[in-house]
Amino acid sequence: MPLSRFVPAGPRPRIQASRRDPIRSAMNTSSPPEGGHYQSVVSGFSRTLEADLRAATDAEVRFSAGDRALYAADASNYRQVPIGVVIPRSVDDIVNAIAVCHRHGAPVLARGAGTSIAGQCCNAAVIIDASKHLNRVLEIDRAAGKARVQPGLVLDDLKDAANTHGWTFGPDPGTHRWCTLGGMIGNNSCGVHSVLSEFYGPGPTTAHHVDTLDVVTYRGERMRLGATRGEDYQRIVSEGGPRAEIYRRLKTFQERYADAIRRGFPDIPRRISGYNLPALLPENGFHVGRAIVGSESTLAYVLEATLDLVHHFPRSALVVLGYPDIFEAADAAPAILEHRPTGLEGVDEMLIRSGRHSGIHAENLRLLPDGHGWLYVEFAADTIEEARARAEALVSQLRARAKAPDIRVFETRDQQKKLWEIREAGGPGVPSVGGEPAMRPGWDDSAVAPDKLGAYLRDLHRLYEKYQYTADLFGHFGQGCVHCRVSFDLQTVEGVAKFRSFMEDAADLVHRHGGSLSGEHGDGQARGELLSRMFSPELMQAFREFKSIWDPDWKMNPGKVIDANPLDQNLRIGPGSGIRDPGSEATHFRYHEDHDSFADATLRCVGIGKCRKHDEATMCPSYMVTHEEKHATRGRAHLLYEMLRGEQITDGWASEEVHEALDLCLACKGCKGECPVQVDMATYKAEFLSHYYEHHHRPRSAYAFGLIHMWARLASYAPRVVNVVTQTPGLRDAAKFVAGMAPRRRIPAFAPVTFREWFLHRRAPGARGGERVILWPDTFNNHFHPETAMAAVGILESCGFAVEIPRATLCCGRPLYDYGMLDTAKRRLRDIISALYREIDEGIAIVGLEPSCIAVFRDELKNLFPDDARAQRLSTLVRSLGEFLSNHADRLPPVTLRRKAIVHGHCHQKALFGMDGELRVLDRLGLDYVMADSGCCGMAGSFRHAPRRRACGGEAAVGNGIGGPVGAHAGQGLLRRAPAVVAYCRGGALRRGRCDADQTVPRGIWFAEMTSPLKETSYGRHRRGSNVALRDFGLMLGAVALARLSEDYAR
């Protein structure tokens, strides 16, 4: 049943249509109304629309409850469940999909990375997401300085391609590593280097960089839009057709409203609010393409863009200035602009404080000069000498003043990167963590003239005080744009009423200062309703007419920008949002930092989308391979939230949609270390699986790998016999089948003697009487690679420590978390606390070799037992070998390691406790190494051994680490390009198998082996006789029977 039966078409204000039509009004709310008739109408409509989209396109058409839930929110405060999602494979797919939607009267929304902060990326519409397939640079014209791009192209991919030709794209939002050009065109984005574009390019906004746009309208008219001089206009009109009619109407529109546009639009660098009507003025070339930039998908769908580039300056000097407060910093901005910097940013102390909760390293913060408000002033140039000279000119002028700021200058890329990470931590919101209120967007990007910025900030601060709000202040001070995250209460009726009142007062305030409601993020739903406070009634009518010229049916992203939905509707966490918190009694982890609430933990994600980057670091390896929203941290967090909400995903913990999204999560904890709000998807996955498997059977692999400690202990009685079974063709295939293992994977061989056996029987224990230290014999180093643990004994004893191991055979239970076996995991940890209580109370240091096991003590232990003092104490005692040795560097032997190395850090280590200790030790020993800029190795414990995951963990290479540029992907790995003498110093005994199995790369030498002076060990001297092996072989026959008991054991 076509939706047009219920929604009358034709040019009229959007707000009137909303009032007339109960179906469309309902679809504009967060959740549908009660009533079987409504549900049957919409369900039947959706099924017909879905079928027609599949028939008309080659796109991926997704109308399932899980897919719709994935796209129900962006980085804003809003939520609207879409009708369905289309992932086009070609431009024709987009055109044909819109044609189908037009026949059905279904609204359409173009979406890129989904990082919009004003609500323009969520709607009750068919979402067409070009980011997966239409993401290429089509052409770069080096001579003309132009680039032709697809809408799903990530900005940094364009910049990387352009840089090789000496060009770059000026506007670069904080999301530059994952935002798309289509989204930037939709929002008219700016960013840090829009100052560069203003001084050295065509202008500060994306619109200034648009040469031409290829678009399609809702009614299917395809056209190329650009500057239109007199002769161009006459040619277009003479050609006839829909394009000519649109141009005729636009010309009439321009003539009627030209004077109103000149009077009514503020003359400031960052005026993003409203439609970009000044581009239609004759003095601006009647540039129709630029006129629709910033229209937020409410006018047409951009199929392709030709963009103007600016000169790329490869070197830079960064001057950081510390002021007594952010207001004095803002006052200083206009004078600094006289030096024509390429970037001028402001940061206040509130951002610094919240940054400490966002994983910003303390060493980064120590780089800042003294002060409570800071300016970043960047001078980029072709050479470092030019950049330095320009920076010194500013510094000399500032130091000559009576009240000079504290000044620091940074020229190295490493230091500059650390400082920019502080600035880029200013995302759209911060969850409520550690007793601090949640900080949310809403009034997040107002803009004034730079010379009015200081006065505006003081008035804005007074307004915050009036409403008893706290706010972070930061932004693009060189162009008068202010970003704010505010402690809005959007969960209570009173809080939402207060929010509305503040937004209205704030709109009036910025208008009095001659500014714009939005200076970068657009209007969407957050500010669309407030446009009438900034623009005259005449211009408001002009906006309506402009939309009707392009979209007479008002079906392109309806309810955004003009005649927008009210700013206090469709709130994602608003009053009555209905999220069901299972409560701390029903969850294994306590989520202490999230108010003991799993529901609050799922709300940590603010939608910024950093997990969608694909060029560096670890997060998120599954997205890097699949480019699927559901395989990004954000998508998974949104699905968990929707599961608790219970509207789209209705089967709770038993949900197959959520399980499918979490299945490719490697539990690498990259998100906890790199996400600005430290979403911990590994923990959420373990929690979900523990409940999911109360409704479903666990696969065989869960018992084979999750209970590896038990199987390894059994195998240690007859390791040679077990190795015959697991390494002999035929027998090994049967073993893999029984274990539920991918046939192409290799079962690691068990060591003939475990590390525990070697340690307990060695003939020359050393360093008696020294300071006690416990070496943790994890399952993998104990049973598979005991030589690593032996080397660790050697280095510790050579440093004068008395090395011990636990008397009892203990295991931290790391693999159990991957399969949700949390009851067993908690028992394992209680066993450890019980066995080591004396050592814990005495504060004996515990040194671990396997970073993922150390992570259990440093992370999961605290979350499972937040009220257990001894558990918390144990967490503080466990250190990696590198951390421990770096704290006792004076004891290290005076040796120099004459070799080269590539250092690849373990995901858990980089996320939770860092590589600093290991690197300090390697520096102390004089190793010549490079730290690989790499991410997940794709091993992820048992992840790549599962049959369904082989393509992601193996040849297709989840992540960009050992599985990508550093290793086995397409023969291009860093290791294959490395010198002959190489050591890749990593923790992770199980993960080492991936590299050692690849015969095309040098064998890895692990950190403990690298640092140990123990050249020979008694390994191998302790042998068990064959009669013992045969005698104990019978024990192995019991393993099959134990498998039947393991499910109860694993609960």
N, C-alpha and C positions, 0 to 999 in steps of 0.2 A: 504494500500500500504506500504510494508516494507520500512523503511528508508534506508536499505542496498542497495536498488536500486539506491540511490543517493550518498551513501558514500561508496566508495570501501574499503573493509576490507584488513587486512594484515599488517605486521610489517613495519612501516615507521615512520619517525619523524612526530609528531603531527602538526607541523607548515606547512608541505607540504600539509597535508590533508586539512587544513583550506584554503589554497590558491586554491586548486582544486575545492572545492565543494561549490557552492553558497548557497545551502540549509543549510549546517552545519555552514558556515560563518555567515549567517543571524541569526541562532539560537544562535550564540555567541555574538551577539550585545544586547544592552539594549532593543531595540524594533525592531520588524520585519519590513522589508522593505515594501514599497507600492506594491500592485499588487494582484489582485484577484486570479491568478493562484497559487502563493505561498500560500496564505491563504487557498485555497481549498485543496491543497496537504497536508499541515500540519494538517488541520482540519480533513481531512479524515484519515490520519495516526493516529492521536490521538484517534479518535473514535474507530478505529479497535483495537489499542493497549489497550485502556481502557476496551473494551469488553473482550478481551482475558485475561487480568489481572483479571477481575472479575470471569471469568470462571475457571481460573487455581488456584486461591487462596481463602482463607477465609478472606483475609485482607480487610481493609477499603481502597477502591480505589477512589481517588478524582482527578477529572480532570476539575472541574468547574473553571470559571475565578477567583472567590474569593479564592478558595483553592490554585490555582497557584500563585496568587498575594501574599498570605500569606508567601510563601516560596521563594519569589523572591530576598530576601536580608538576610544578616546575620549581624554581628557586624562590618563589614568592610565598605569600600567606594564603594562597587560594588553592581550591581544588574543584575541578569539574571533570566528571567521568566522560570520556569521549564516546562517540557512537562506535567507532572502530579505528584501526590504524592501517595505513598503507605504506609499505616500504618499497618505493619504485626502483626498478633496475635501469630505467631509461627515461629520457625526457618524454617519450611517447606515453609511458606509463602514467606520468603526472597528468598530461593533457587528457588522456582517456579516462583516468580516474575522476577528474573534475567534471568531465562531461557526464559520467554516470551519476555523480552526486547532483549535478544540475537537473537531470531528468527526475531524480527522486526528491528534489528540494532539500537535500541534506547540506548543512553548513560545512565549510572546509576551513582547515587551519594548517598553514605551513609551519613546520617545526624543524629546528636544527639540533643543537645540543641540549635544548631545554633548560637553559640557564637564566631565562628571563626572570626578573625580580618583581615585576609589576603585574603578573598574572596573565600576560598576553600569550603564554605558551600552553595554557590549558583551556579547554572549552568543550561543550557538548556538541562536537563536530566530528567529521572524519579528519583525522590527523594524517598528513602526508609528510613523512620523515625521510628526507633525502640524504641523511648523513652516512648511511651504511654503504650505499653503492655510488651515488653521484657526488664524488668527493675528490675530483681530480683538477689539477692545473691543465687546462686545455692548450694554452699557448702563452709564451712570454715574448713580447716584442722588445728586444733589447734596445734597439735604436730609439723607439718611441717611448720607452718606459711604460709599457702597458701590459696587463695580464688579463687573459680570458679564463674564467673559472666557472666551475659548477657550484651550485648553492650549498652542497654538503661539505665543501672543502674546509678543512681546519685552517685557521689563520696562520699558525706557525708553519704549516706545510707550504703555504704560499710564500711566507717570508723566507724560508729556507731555500726554496726554488729561486726566488727573486735575488737573494743575496749573492748567489753564484754569478749573477750578471751585473752586480753593483747596484741593485735596487732593493727597496723594501716597501712594505705597506705601512703607512704612518700610524693610523689609529690602531691601538692594541690594548683592549680591555684586559683586566686581570685574569680573565679566562682564556688568554690567547693561545694556550697550549691545547685547548679542546673546543673552543667556540667555533662556529662555522661562519663562512662569509654570508650565507643566506640570512642567518640570524643577525649578523652585524648590519646588513642592509635593512632588515626589518626594523631594527631598533635605532638605526643611525648612530652606531656606536662610536666611541671616541678612544679614551684610554690615556695611558701615561705619555705616549709619544705623539699625541695630538698637538702638543706644543711644538715639536719638531715639524709637524705638517703645517702648522700655522706660520712658522718663520721660514721654513725651507721647502714647502710644498704648496699644494693647492688650497689647503685650509684644514681646520681641526677635525672635522667630522667625516664619517664614511661617505656622506652625500657629496662632499667636496671631491672625493676620489672616484666617483662614479662617472664613467664615460658613457656607456650605454647599458641598458638592461633588456634582456629578452624575457617577456612575461606572457602569461596567459590569464585571461579574466575568467570569472565564474561562468560566464556564458560562452566560453571557448574561443574568444578572439585572441589570437597570438600576434604579437607585434614587438618590434624593437623600438625602444624609447631612448632618446638622447636630447642633446641641444637642438633647438629648432629655430634656425634663422628664417628670414622672410621667404627665401627661395625654397628652403626645406619644407616649410609649412604649405606653400602653394603646391609643391609636388605631391605631398601626402594627401592633401584634400582632393587633388585632381584624380588620384588613383581610385577614389571611392571606397566603399565598403565600411565595415564597422570601425576600422582604425580611423578613417577619415571623419566619421561621425563623432568619435571621441575627441579628436583634435579640434573639430569645429566647436564643440561644446566647451572644451578647455579654453579656446581663444576667447569665446564670449565671456566665460567665467573670469578670465584674466582681466579683460577690459572693464568688467563690472566691479571687481573687487580690488583692483590694483592699489588705489589710494588707501583703502582700509588696511590692506596688507602692510603697506609702508608705514602707516601710523601705528598699527596694533601689535606688531611683532617686536619684542625687545631686541636692541642692537647689542648683543653680547656674544662672546665666542661659543657658548654652550646653550643654545636655545633648541631643545629637542622636543618639548611639548607641542601638541597639535600637529596637524599635517604641515609638511614643508612647503607651504604655498609661496614663500619668497622666491623659490627656484623658478616659478612661472613668470616672474616679472621680466619685462623686456631687457632691463639692464643686466639680468642674470641669464640671458640667452634663451628664455622660454624653454628651460631644460626639463622636459617632461619626465625623464628618467629620474633625475634628482628629486623631483616633486613627490614621487611615491616612496622615496627612501624614508624610513622611519614610520611607515604606515602600519607596521606590525601585522602584516598579512590581512589587513582589512580591505585592501583594494584589489590586489592581484597576486599571483604566484610567480616568483622570480625563477626562471628556468636557467638563466645563464647571465653572467655579468662580465663586462669589460671594464677594468679598473685602471686608474692612473696610479703609478708608483712614484716614490720619492727616492732621492739618493740615499744609499746605505753608507753610514759612517761606521767603520768596523771597530774603532777604538773609542774609549770614553774615560773620563775622570768624573767621579761622583763626589760632590761636596755635600756633607751632611752638617746642618746647622742646628744647634740646640738653643731654644728660647725658654724664657720663664713659663710661658703658657702658649696654647695654640693660637690665641688671639694676636699676640705679638708676632707670632710666626706668620699669620695671615697678613698683618700690616706690612710685613717686610716684602711680600711677594711682588708688588708692582715695581719696586726699584730693582729687584733681581731680574725681572723680565727685560730690563734695558740691556742686559748682557746677552740676550737671545740664547737662552739655554735650550737644550733638546728635551728636557723634562723638568718639571717643577711640582713636586708632590708634598703634601702635608700629612703629618701623623701626630696624634695626640697620645697622652699617657694612658687613656682608657683603652686604646687599641693595644698598647704594650701589655697592660695588665691582662686583658682577655687573651692576648697572644700566648701568655704563659700557660693557659689552659688548652691552647690549640696546638701544642707540640712544637712551638718555636724553641729552638735550642738556646740555652742561656748564653752560650758563646756568641751567638748572633746579636743578642741584646746588648752584650758588653761592647760591641762596636760603636754603639750610639754615643755621641757626645753628651755631656751633662745638660739636663734640661727637662722640661715637662711638655714641650711641644717642639716638633722637629720639621725641618724642610729638607727634602732631598733635591739637590740641584745637579742635574746631569749635563755635562758638556761632551757631546760626541763629535768626532772629527775623523779625518782620514788617517791621521797618525797620532800616537800618544803624545808627541811633543806639542802638536796643535791643541789637543784637548787639555793638556796640562797648562799651557799658557793661558787659555781662556778661563780655566778654573782659578789660576793664580791671580788673574786680574780681578775676579770677584772677591777672592779672599783678601787681597790687599785693600780693596775699598772697604770691606766690612770691618777689618781690623783697625782701620783708621778712625772708626767711629767711637764715640764716648761709651756707648753701650753695645759693645760687640757681642755677638752670640758666641757660644763655644763651637769651634770649627774642627772638623776632621775631613781629610781628603783621602779617597780610596781610588787606587788605579788598577789593582789586580782584579781579574774577573771573579776569582773565588770570593773575595770580600764583598764585591758589589752584589754578587748573587745572594749572599747571606743577608745583606741589607734589604734587597728587593723582596726577599721572602717574608720579611717582617711586614712590609707595605702590602704585599699580596695576601697576607693573612686576613686582611679586612674584607672578608666575604659578606654575603647578604645577611647572615645571622649567626648567632651563637646559642647553643642550647643551654638550658639551665643546668649548670654543673657546679658541684662543690658549694652549694648554698647561694651562688650568684643567680640573679634573675636571667631568664632568657632574653636575648637581644634579637630583635626582629626587624625586617625591612618594612617599608611603608613610606616613610619620609626619608628616602635614602640617596637622592641625587639632585637636590635643588641646586640652582646655579644663579650667580649674579656676576656683574662686572668685577674683574679682579681688584680694582681700586675700591670697591665697596665690600670686599669680602670680610675684612676685620669687623666692620660695624655690623654686618649681617650676622656673623657668628656670635657676637655678643648678644644681639637681640634673640637669636635662636636659642642660645644657652639660657637666657631668662625665661623663654617660653617653656623649655624643658623643666626648669625649676618650678614654674607655675603649675605644671601638671605632675610634678613629683616624678618625673622620668629621669633615668640616667641614659647617657648616649655616648657611643664612640664617635669621634669626629676625625675624619681623614678625607683624602681626596685629591683632586687635580687642582691644586691652588693656583697654578699658573693660568688657569682659565676660569677661576672662580667657582668651580664645581665642588660641592661638599657631599661626601658620603657619610651616612649616619646609620648606626644600628641602635635601636631604641628599645627600652624595656617595656614595650607594649604588653598589656594583659589582654590577650584575645580569647581567653577561655571562659570568661564570665560575662554576663550581660552588662554589668556595670563597667567592666574593663573595655568592652567593645564600644559602649556609648562614649566613654572617655577618649578612646582612640579616634572616633569620628570627630569629636569636638576639637581635638588637637589638630587633626589633619586639615580641618577647615581654617583654623587659626593660622596654621603654618603656611597654607596657601595664600592667605591674605598678607602674611608677613613678607614672603618672598616677592609678592607682587608690589608691595610698597617699596621694596628695594630695587624695583625695576628688573626683576629676575624671572626665571623660568621654574615651573614646578619640577621639570626634569631636565637635567643636563647631560644625561647619558643613557639611563635605563628605560626610558619611554614612559608612556602613560598607562597603557593596559587598563586594568580594572582599578588599580591602586590610586591612580590620579586622574583617570579619564573623567570621572564625575565632577572633578574640581576645575576643569578647563574653563568653565564659565566665570570663575573667579579671577582668571588671568586674561581672558580674551573678551572682547565686546560681544553683545548679542549679534551684531552684524557678522563678525567673524565666526561665531558659533554656527550661524546659518550657512556661512560659506563652507565650513567643514562638512556639514550635512550634504550640501549640494555636490561638493567635490567627491565624497564617497558615492553618491548616487550616480555620478557620471561613470565611475568605474564599476560599481557593484550595485546596479539598480534593484537587485533582489535582496540586498543587505544580508548576504549569506557568507561572505568572507569574514571569518573570525568575528561573528556578531557579539555585541556587548562589550567591546573593547574600544578604547580611544574616544570615539564619539558616541554620545548617548549610551555611555557605558553602564554596565551593571553597577549597583551601589557598592561603594568601597568596603562596606561592612557585611556584604553577603558572600556566600560561597567560601567562607573561611575554613581552611583545612582543619584547624583545631578549635573552631569556634564553639560557642555554647551549644550543647546538644549534638556534638559531632559523633558521639556514640562509641568511641573507642573503648574496648573492653580490656581492662588490665587483668591478666591472670593472677596478679598478686605474688608477693615474694614467697608465700607458702607453696605455691604451685610451680615455682621454677627452681632449678638447681642452683644457678648463679644468683647472687643477691643484688647485683647492679647497684652497689652502694652509692656510687657517684651519680646515679640517675634516680635518686630518691627511692631506692629499693624497688624499682618498677621496670619491668621489661617493656611495658608500653612506652615509658619515657625514653628508654634506650633506643627504641625504634624511631623516636622523634629527634634523635641527635642529628640525623641527616637533614641538612637545610637545603639540599638540592643544588649545590654549587657545581657539581659535576666534575670535580677534579679526577675522579675515578675513570673518566672517559678519555684521559690523555693516553697517547700511544707511543710516546717518543722517548721516555726516560723513566728511571726509577722502577719501583715494583708495582704499585697500585695502578690498575687492577689487571692482573695477567689474563684472566679469562676474557675480559672485554677487549684487550689488545689483539686477541686472536679472532673473536667472533664479531666484534663491533655491534653487539647486541645490548640493548639497555638492560635487559633482565640479567645479563652476566656482568654488570657493573655493580659496584657497591651501592650506588644510589638506587638502582632498580631493585636490588634485593631488599634494601631498607624500606623502600616504598611498599613492596609486596608484603613484608612482615607487618607494616602498619595497616595495610588494607585487610590483612588476615584478621588482625585484632578488631578492626572496625566492623567487619562481618557483612558488608553490603555486597561487594563484588565477589569476594572470596568468602564463601559461606561455610566451608567445612573445617575451619579452624586449623588445629595442629595436624589434621590428616590431609591437608591441602597438597594435591599433586602439583599445582602451579608453583607454589612456594618451593616444594622439594626440587622441582626441575630447575628453578633459578639457582638454588643453593648447591646443586649437584656439582657444578663446575667451579665452585668456590674452592680454591686450593688451601684455604685456611692459612695463608702465608702471613697474615697480620700486617700486610703492607698498608691496608687502610688505617689501621690503628696508628701507624707511624707517620703516614703522609696525609691522611684526610685532615683538613683544617679543624674539624670538630671531633676527630679521633673516633669515628665509627669503628666498632670492633666486630666485623662480620664473622670472624672465626668463632667468637664466643656465641654470637646469635645463631650461627649454624649448628654448633654443638647443642645448644639449648633446644632448637627446633627439632633436630633429629632425635633427641632423647624422647620427645613427646610423639613425633611422627611414627616412630617404631613401636609405640604402644598400640597403634592401629594397623601397622603393616609388618610383614616379616622382613628381617634384615637379610641382605644377600650373603652368600657364602663368604665373599671376600671380607665382610665385616668381621667375621670370626677368625679368618685366616690372618688378617693384618692387625685388626684391633687387639687381638689377644696374642700378639707376637711374643710378648714376654713369656707367656706360658709355653708356647710351642718351642721357642728358643731354649728354654730351660730343659724341656724334654729332649730336644735334639742334642744338647751338650753331653748327654750320656753316651751317645754313639754318633758323633759328628761325621765320621767317615762313611758310615752306612747311610746316613741321611743324605750326604752329598752325592753318593752313588745314585740314590733315588732322584734327587733334584737336578743333577747335572747330566745324566745319561739320556740320550735320545730315546724317545718312547716312554720311559719311566717319567722323565721330567714333564712330558706333555700331559700325562695322567695327573701328575702332582699339580700342575697349573689348573687343570680342569677342576679338580677337587677344591682348590683354593679360590676358584673364581677369578683367575688371573689372565690377563691378556696373553695369548699364545706367543707373541713376538717378544715378550719381556723375558729377561733372564732372572731366575731365582738366585739371589746371592748365596754364595757358599758359606757354610759355617766354618769358623776357625777350628783347627784341630784341638786347640787348648784355649779355654776362655781366659780373659784377663784376670778374673777372680782366682782361678786355679793357679795361674802363673804367680800372682801376687802372694798368695798364701803359701806357695811352695818354693819361692825363690830363695836362693842360698845366701844372698848378701844384702839384706835390707839395710838401707843407709840412713844417715842423718838422725840416729837415735839421740834423744835428748833435745832435739830442736823444737821449734814451735810447731804445734800440732796443726795439721790441715787434713781435711777429709776430701779424698778424690772420689767423685761420684761415678760409679761404674755403670753407665747407662746401658741399656739392652744392646744397642747397636755396636758400640765400641767393645762391649764385653764379649759378645758372641760372634761378631763378624769381623771387626777390625781391632783386635786387642793391641796391635803394635802401636796404635795411636795413644792408647791409655798408658802403655809401657813408656813411651817417649815422654808423656806428661810426668810420670813418676821420676824419670831421669832429670828433667829440668827442675822440678820442685825440690828434689833431694840435693841437687847441685847448688841450689840456693839456700840450703841449710834447713829445710822444713822436714819434719817427721810426718811422712805420708801415711795415712790410714784409709781404710775403706770400711763401710758399714759392715758390722758382723752379720746381720741378716741379709738375705737376698731380697732386695727392694727394687721397685720400679715406680717411676713418677706417673706412668700411665699415659704418656703423650699420645700414642695412637688411638686410645679409647675415645678421645674427644672428636676425632674425625668421623666416628660412627655413632655419636650420641650416647655412648656407654658411660653415662655420668655417675650413676650409682657406684659402679665399679671403680671409676676414677677417684671418687671421694674416698672409697675404702682404701685404695692404694695410698692416698695422701695421709689418711689417718694412721695407716701402718707406719709410714715414715716418721710422722710426728711421735708416735709411741716408741719406735725403736731408737730414735735419736734425741729423746727429750733431754737427756743430760747434756749432750753436746750443744743442743740449742740453747739451753739455759746458761751454759758456760760461754757461749758466743764463739764456738769454734768455726772457723771459716770452712765453707764447702765449695770446692772447685768443680765446675762442670765442664765437659768437653763438647757435648752435643747442645747447640744453642736452643733447639726446640724443647729439650728437656729443662734447660735453665729457664726457658720462658714459662714452663708450668709453675715453677717456684716463684718466679717474679710477677706472674700475671694471674693465671687461673687460680692458684692457691689463695691469693688475696680475695678474689671475687667469690670463691666458694665458701670461705671461712672468714668473713670480715670481722667477726666478733671474737675470734679465737686468737688470744694474745700470742700463744706459742706459734701458731701458723704465721701470723704477721711477722714475728721475730725470725722465723725460718726464712721467710722471703728476703729479709735483709742480709742474710748470711751467705746466700748462694751467689757466686760470681763466676764469670767465665775465666778461663786460664789467662787470657790476655789482660782482663781487668785486674786479676789478682797479681800477676807479675808486674804490671805497670805500677802498682802501688808499692812494689818492693824492687824497683829497678836497680837500686844500689847493690842488690845481691846477685844480679845477673852476671854470668861469667864474662870476662873481658875478651870476647871473640867478635870477629867481623864476618858476616855471611857474604861471601864473594859469589853472589849469584843474582840473577834477575828474577823478578816475580810479578805475576798478575794477582792481585788480591781481590777475591770475590766474596763479599759478605753474605752471610746467611740471612734470609728474609726476616726471621723472628728476631735475630740479633739487631739488625738495622732498625727494625720497628720499635723495639722495646728498650734496648740498653746500649745500642750503638757499637761502633767499631773502634772507638777512640783508644781503648786499652790495647787492643791488638796492634794498632798502628804505632802507638808510642813504643811498644816493645820492639817492633820491627825497625823503627827509626833508631832505637838504642843499639840494636845489633848491626846497624849499617846496611840493611838490605836495600838493594836497588829495586824498587817496586813501583807499579802504578795501580791505582785503585780503579777497578773497572766500573764505569758508569752503566751499571746493568741492573736488571731486576730479577724476577723469579726465574729459577733454573728450570721450572716445569716439572721437577721431581716431586716435590710436595709430599714427602713421606711415601705413602702407598698410592697416591693419586694417579700417577701415570701407569700403574700396573693394572688398573681396572679396564676391562675390555672396551666399554663405551667411551672411555676418556682417552684412549690411546692417541687419537688424532690431535687432541689438545695438549697432551703432556709429552708427546714424542715429536714425530717429524713436523707437525704443524706448529709445534713450539709455543706453548703457553708462555707468555712473558717475553721479556727481551733480555734475559740473562743467559745462563748456560744454554737454555733452549733457543736463544736468539743470537744476537751479535757476539756473545762470548763463546758460543759453543757449536752445537751440532746442527744448526739450521742452514741448510742449502750450501754447506761448505764455505760459508763466509765468516766463520767465527773468529773472534779476537784471538782465541787460543791457537787456531791454525796459522794465524799471522805472527805468532809470537816467536821470540828467539828459541834456539834449541834447548837452552837451560831455563826451565820455567818452573815456578811453583805457584799454583793457585791456592793460596792459604785460606781455607774455609773450615768452618765448623760444619757439622752435619755428616755423621758417619754413613747413614743410609743414603744420603743424597750424593755422596762421593761416587757411588756406583755408576751414575750416569756418565761422569767424565772418564772414569777408569775403563768403562766399557767401550768408549769411543777410541779406536786404535789410531785415528787420524790426528789426535792431539797428544801432547806430552802428558805423562802420568802426573797426577796431582800429588803434591806434598802438602800435608795438612799442618795447621798452625803448631800443634804440639810437636810434630816431627821436625818442623822447621827450626823450632827454638831449642830442641833438646840436644844436649851434648852427648847423650847416650848412644854411641855408635853401634854397640853390640849389646844384646840382651841375652838372657838365658832362655828366651823364647825358643821352644823346640826341644830344650833339654828335658823338660817334663813331659813325658809321653805316657799315654795310658796303653797298657798291653792289649793285644788283640783279643785275649780271652775276656778281658773286662768289657771291651766293646761288644763282643758277641753276647756276653751275659746280659748287658744292659739293653741290647737291641729289643728284647721283649718289652721293655718299657715303652718303646715307640709304637708298638702295636696297640697300645691303649689310647693313642691320640685320637683315632677315629671315634672311639666310644665317647671320649671327652667332648668331642665336637657337639654331640647331642645334648650334653649338659651345659654347654657354654652359653646358650641364650639366657637361661635363668641366671647364670653367673654374671652375664653382661648387663643385667638390668641395673 
